[in-house]
Amino acid sequence: MFTIEITLKSNPLALSVQRQDAETAEVTYQELVALIGQPVCQVVQLTCDKVEGKKVAIASTEITAVQILEKGGTAASMGAGFLRG
């Protein structure tokens, strides 16, 4: 399972959705990255593969960062963050 975390302006908590495989996670990631810095605001609607019925809509101009995390069983791979030790 892959988690895509989205950081928004003026929001300390990241939003996240999950994808079953690396390929669909990468496609979602690339779509979100392409929206960062675009001058025209678009509404981005995402669903989650893990939690049935989970949906989120985001104004594209509010996105500041996007990351992909692969869910693993170790403590080092759990939790949000861009730096791993």
C-alpha positions as a Markdown table, in Angstrom:
| # | Residue | x | y | z |
|---|---|---|---|---|
| 1 | Met | 0.0 | 0.0 | 0.0 |
| 2 | Phe | 1.3 | 3.5 | -0.9 |
| 3 | Thr | 0.3 | 6.7 | 0.8 |
| 4 | Ile | 0.2 | 10.0 | -1.0 |
| 5 | Glu | 0.5 | 12.9 | 1.4 |
| 6 | Ile | -0.5 | 16.4 | 0.4 |
| 7 | Thr | 0.7 | 19.4 | 2.4 |
| 8 | Leu | -1.5 | 22.6 | 2.1 |
| 9 | Lys | -0.8 | 26.2 | 2.7 |
| 10 | Ser | -1.7 | 27.4 | 6.2 |
| 11 | Asn | -2.5 | 23.8 | 7.3 |
| 12 | Pro | -0.1 | 22.0 | 9.7 |
| 13 | Leu | -1.6 | 18.5 | 8.9 |
| 14 | Ala | -1.1 | 16.7 | 5.6 |
| 15 | Leu | -4.0 | 15.1 | 3.8 |
| 16 | Ser | -3.5 | 11.6 | 2.6 |
| 17 | Val | -5.0 | 8.9 | 0.3 |
| 18 | Gln | -3.7 | 5.4 | -0.3 |
| 19 | Arg | -3.1 | 3.5 | -3.5 |
| 20 | Gln | -2.8 | -0.2 | -3.9 |
| 21 | Asp | 0.3 | -0.3 | -6.2 |
| 22 | Ala | 3.3 | 1.8 | -7.1 |
| 23 | Glu | 2.2 | 2.6 | -10.6 |
| 24 | Thr | -1.2 | 4.2 | -9.7 |
| 25 | Ala | 0.5 | 6.0 | -6.7 |
| 26 | Glu | 3.1 | 7.5 | -9.1 |
| 27 | Val | 0.4 | 8.6 | -11.6 |
| 28 | Thr | -1.5 | 10.4 | -8.8 |
| 29 | Tyr | 1.8 | 11.9 | -7.5 |
| 30 | Gln | 2.8 | 13.2 | -10.9 |
| 31 | Glu | -0.7 | 14.7 | -11.5 |
| 32 | Leu | -0.5 | 16.6 | -8.2 |
| 33 | Val | 3.1 | 17.8 | -8.8 |
| 34 | Ala | 2.0 | 19.2 | -12.2 |
| 35 | Leu | -0.6 | 21.3 | -10.4 |
| 36 | Ile | 1.9 | 22.9 | -8.0 |
| 37 | Gly | 2.6 | 26.5 | -9.1 |
| 38 | Gln | -0.1 | 26.6 | -11.8 |
| 39 | Pro | -1.7 | 30.0 | -11.8 |
| 40 | Val | -5.2 | 28.7 | -12.5 |
| 41 | Cys | -7.1 | 27.1 | -9.5 |
| 42 | Gln | -8.5 | 23.7 | -10.2 |
| 43 | Val | -10.5 | 21.5 | -7.9 |
| 44 | Val | -8.6 | 18.2 | -7.3 |
| 45 | Gln | -10.8 | 15.3 | -6.2 |
| 46 | Leu | -9.2 | 12.2 | -4.8 |
| 47 | Thr | -10.5 | 8.9 | -3.5 |
| 48 | Cys | -8.8 | 6.3 | -1.3 |
| 49 | Asp | -8.1 | 2.7 | -2.2 |
| 50 | Lys | -7.8 | 1.7 | 1.5 |
| 51 | Val | -10.8 | 3.4 | 3.1 |
| 52 | Glu | -14.0 | 2.9 | 1.2 |
| 53 | Gly | -15.9 | 6.1 | 0.8 |
| 54 | Lys | -13.0 | 8.4 | 1.7 |
| 55 | Lys | -12.9 | 11.4 | -0.6 |
| 56 | Val | -11.1 | 14.7 | -0.5 |
| 57 | Ala | -11.4 | 17.8 | -2.7 |
| 58 | Ile | -8.5 | 20.3 | -2.8 |
| 59 | Ala | -8.0 | 23.7 | -4.4 |
| 60 | Ser | -4.9 | 23.1 | -6.5 |
| 61 | Thr | -3.5 | 26.6 | -5.6 |
| 62 | Glu | -3.3 | 25.5 | -1.9 |
| 63 | Ile | -0.9 | 22.5 | -2.6 |
| 64 | Thr | 2.6 | 23.2 | -1.4 |
| 65 | Ala | 4.1 | 19.7 | -1.3 |
| 66 | Val | 3.4 | 16.1 | -2.2 |
| 67 | Gln | 5.1 | 12.9 | -1.2 |
| 68 | Ile | 4.7 | 9.1 | -1.6 |
| 69 | Leu | 5.3 | 6.7 | 1.3 |
| 70 | Glu | 5.3 | 2.9 | 1.0 |
| 71 | Lys | 3.7 | 1.4 | 4.0 |
| 72 | Gly | 6.1 | -1.0 | 5.7 |
| 73 | Gly | 6.3 | -2.9 | 9.0 |
| 74 | Thr | 9.2 | -1.0 | 10.4 |
| 75 | Ala | 9.1 | 2.1 | 12.6 |
| 76 | Ala | 11.5 | 3.9 | 10.3 |
| 77 | Ser | 9.0 | 3.9 | 7.5 |
| 78 | Met | 6.0 | 5.0 | 9.5 |
| 79 | Gly | 4.7 | 8.5 | 9.9 |
| 80 | Ala | 4.9 | 11.7 | 7.9 |
| 81 | Gly | 8.0 | 13.5 | 6.9 |
| 82 | Phe | 10.3 | 14.3 | 4.1 |
| 83 | Leu | 13.6 | 13.3 | 5.8 |
| 84 | Arg | 14.4 | 9.8 | 6.9 |
| 85 | Gly | 17.4 | 8.9 | 9.0 |
